[in-house]
Amino acid sequence: MDNVLKNLKVMYTEEQIQSRIKEVAENIDKDYEGKELIVISVLKGAIFFTVDLVKKMKTPVILEVMQVSSYQGTQSTGNVIIKKGLDCDISGKDVLIVEDIIDTGYTLKYLKEYLQTLNPNSLKIAVLADKKERREIDVDIDYTCFEIENKFVVGYGFDIDQKYRNIPYIGYIEE
């Protein structure tokens, strides 16, 4: 058995995750009632969260993806790189960025500032996990599923060098 899986402790079960995502989806639906929303999933980690979130929403959505990176292994490099940009024009549209986690804040700040230059009507952020004690820069988060401790999380989209994303719960490695 893989050492990572052997040392993985459950932080949130699959049922807890789905329940909380349903609550967040209902809040988003209230905020965007009668509107159409462009949902930008930040690849690769947020895709699991994004799919489950939009399936629970009633608001009509256009799904977009972007890929940005600032991580290598378990550490942030501090440099944000856009690996894949948008395929549609967001000018004048309501936009929701969906990200798996916010910790230092640099990636989401960069992404938000970049998308603001494309003149959306509104721009909000939804995150699955907020690791507040790691925050180095302020970023307003509109929808948060879980505030988590400063632990390295794995599963439900979170990875170690691209592996373990498909674990159906959020776990952490006991140090």
C-alpha positions as CSV (number, residue, x, y, z in Angstrom):
1,M,0.0,0.0,0.0
2,D,1.2,3.5,-0.8
3,N,2.7,5.4,2.2
4,V,0.6,8.5,1.4
5,L,-2.6,6.5,1.6
6,K,-1.5,4.7,4.7
7,N,-0.8,8.0,6.5
8,L,-3.9,9.8,5.3
9,K,-6.4,10.9,7.9
10,V,-10.0,11.9,7.0
11,M,-10.7,15.7,7.4
12,Y,-14.1,15.7,5.6
13,T,-16.0,12.8,4.3
14,E,-17.6,12.6,0.9
15,E,-21.0,13.1,2.5
16,Q,-19.9,16.2,4.4
17,I,-18.4,17.7,1.3
18,Q,-21.6,17.1,-0.8
19,S,-23.8,18.5,1.9
20,R,-21.7,21.7,2.2
21,I,-21.5,22.1,-1.6
22,K,-25.3,21.9,-1.8
23,E,-25.6,24.8,0.8
24,V,-23.1,26.9,-1.2
25,A,-24.9,26.2,-4.5
26,E,-28.2,27.4,-2.9
27,N,-26.5,30.6,-1.8
28,I,-25.1,31.2,-5.3
29,D,-28.5,30.5,-6.8
30,K,-30.0,33.2,-4.5
31,D,-27.4,35.7,-5.5
32,Y,-27.8,35.1,-9.2
33,E,-31.5,34.5,-9.4
34,G,-32.7,35.4,-12.9
35,K,-29.2,35.7,-14.3
36,E,-26.8,33.6,-16.3
37,L,-23.4,32.9,-14.8
38,I,-20.0,32.1,-16.3
39,V,-18.3,29.6,-14.0
40,I,-14.5,29.4,-14.4
41,S,-13.0,26.3,-12.9
42,V,-9.4,26.6,-12.1
43,L,-7.7,23.4,-13.3
44,K,-6.9,20.9,-12.3
45,G,-7.7,20.8,-8.6
46,A,-11.1,22.6,-8.7
47,I,-12.7,20.4,-11.4
48,F,-14.2,18.0,-8.8
49,F,-15.6,20.8,-6.8
50,T,-16.8,22.7,-9.9
51,V,-18.7,19.7,-11.3
52,D,-20.5,18.9,-8.1
53,L,-21.3,22.6,-7.5
54,V,-22.8,23.4,-10.9
55,K,-24.8,20.1,-10.8
56,K,-26.5,21.3,-7.6
57,M,-27.2,24.9,-8.9
58,K,-30.3,26.0,-10.7
59,T,-28.7,29.1,-12.2
60,P,-27.9,28.7,-15.9
61,V,-24.2,28.4,-16.3
62,I,-21.6,28.6,-19.0
63,L,-18.6,26.5,-17.9
64,E,-15.1,27.7,-18.6
65,V,-11.8,26.5,-17.4
66,M,-8.4,28.1,-16.8
67,Q,-5.2,26.5,-15.7
68,V,-2.9,28.4,-13.4
69,S,0.0,27.2,-11.4
70,S,2.1,28.3,-8.5
71,Y,2.8,24.9,-6.8
72,Q,5.6,22.3,-7.2
73,G,5.1,19.3,-5.0
74,T,3.7,20.5,-1.6
75,Q,5.2,24.1,-1.8
76,S,4.0,27.3,-3.5
77,T,6.7,28.8,-5.7
78,G,5.2,32.2,-5.4
79,N,5.2,32.7,-9.2
80,V,1.7,32.4,-10.9
81,I,1.7,31.2,-14.4
82,I,-1.4,31.1,-16.7
83,K,-1.1,27.8,-18.5
84,K,-4.5,27.9,-20.2
85,G,-6.6,31.0,-20.7
86,L,-10.3,31.5,-21.4
87,D,-12.1,30.4,-24.5
88,C,-14.9,33.0,-24.2
89,D,-15.4,36.7,-23.7
90,I,-16.5,37.6,-20.2
91,S,-16.9,41.3,-20.8
92,G,-20.2,42.5,-19.3
93,K,-21.0,39.0,-17.8
94,D,-21.4,37.7,-14.3
95,V,-18.4,35.5,-13.5
96,L,-17.7,33.1,-10.7
97,I,-14.1,31.8,-10.2
98,V,-14.2,28.3,-8.6
99,E,-11.0,27.3,-6.9
100,D,-10.1,24.3,-4.8
101,I,-8.1,26.1,-2.1
102,I,-6.9,29.5,-1.0
103,D,-3.9,29.6,1.3
104,T,-1.3,32.4,0.7
105,G,-3.8,34.3,-1.6
106,Y,-1.3,35.1,-4.3
107,T,-2.8,32.9,-7.0
108,L,-6.4,34.1,-6.5
109,K,-5.3,37.7,-6.2
110,Y,-3.4,37.4,-9.5
111,L,-6.3,35.6,-11.2
112,K,-8.9,38.1,-9.9
113,E,-6.9,41.1,-11.1
114,Y,-6.3,39.5,-14.5
115,L,-10.0,38.7,-15.0
116,Q,-11.0,42.2,-13.9
117,T,-9.0,43.6,-16.9
118,L,-11.5,41.6,-19.1
119,N,-14.4,43.8,-17.8
120,P,-16.9,41.4,-16.3
121,N,-20.1,42.8,-15.0
122,S,-19.4,41.1,-11.6
123,L,-16.6,38.8,-10.4
124,K,-17.0,36.5,-7.3
125,I,-14.9,33.7,-5.9
126,A,-16.0,30.3,-4.5
127,V,-13.4,28.1,-2.8
128,L,-13.7,24.6,-1.4
129,A,-11.2,25.2,1.3
130,D,-9.8,28.3,3.0
131,K,-6.5,27.9,4.8
132,K,-6.7,31.3,6.5
133,E,-3.7,30.9,8.8
134,R,-1.4,30.7,5.7
135,R,-2.8,34.0,4.2
136,E,-0.1,36.5,3.2
137,I,-2.3,38.7,1.0
138,D,-6.0,39.7,1.4
139,V,-8.4,38.4,-1.2
140,D,-12.2,38.6,-0.7
141,I,-13.8,35.2,-0.9
142,D,-17.5,35.2,-1.5
143,Y,-18.3,31.5,-1.0
144,T,-16.4,29.1,1.2
145,C,-17.2,25.5,1.9
146,F,-14.6,24.8,4.6
147,E,-12.1,26.7,6.7
148,I,-9.3,24.3,7.3
149,E,-6.2,24.1,9.5
150,N,-2.7,24.5,8.1
151,K,-2.4,20.9,7.0
152,F,-1.5,19.6,3.6
153,V,-4.7,18.2,2.1
154,V,-5.1,15.4,-0.4
155,G,-8.2,14.0,-2.2
156,Y,-11.3,15.4,-3.8
157,G,-9.1,17.3,-6.3
158,F,-6.2,18.1,-4.0
159,D,-3.0,16.4,-5.1
160,I,0.6,15.6,-4.5
161,D,2.5,15.9,-7.8
162,Q,-0.8,15.3,-9.7
163,K,-1.6,12.1,-7.8
164,Y,-4.5,11.2,-5.4
165,R,-7.0,13.8,-6.7
166,N,-9.6,11.0,-7.1
167,I,-9.8,10.1,-3.5
168,P,-13.5,10.8,-2.7
169,Y,-12.9,12.6,0.6
170,I,-10.5,15.3,1.8
171,G,-7.7,13.9,3.9
172,Y,-4.5,15.3,5.4
173,I,-1.1,13.8,6.0
174,E,-0.2,13.5,9.6
175,E,3.2,15.1,10.1
